[in-house]
Amino acid sequence: MMFYVNPPSAALLKELVVKVSFKRCEYAAFQELKQTLQKWFSQR
């Protein structure tokens, strides 16, 4: 298990998001989370 002294930076998290795709993820809980987030942020 890895422990970080400092939390990851926003730049590091952005780089991860750009490189990783969840389009074919079939995990039901993740799909539910994704749909919920899409509803929340589409209302703005």
Summary of the structure (lengths in Angstrom):
residues: 44
radius of gyration: 13.8
end to end distance: 37.9
largest distance: 38.0
contacts: 56
relative contact order: 0.09
helix: 57%
strand: 0%
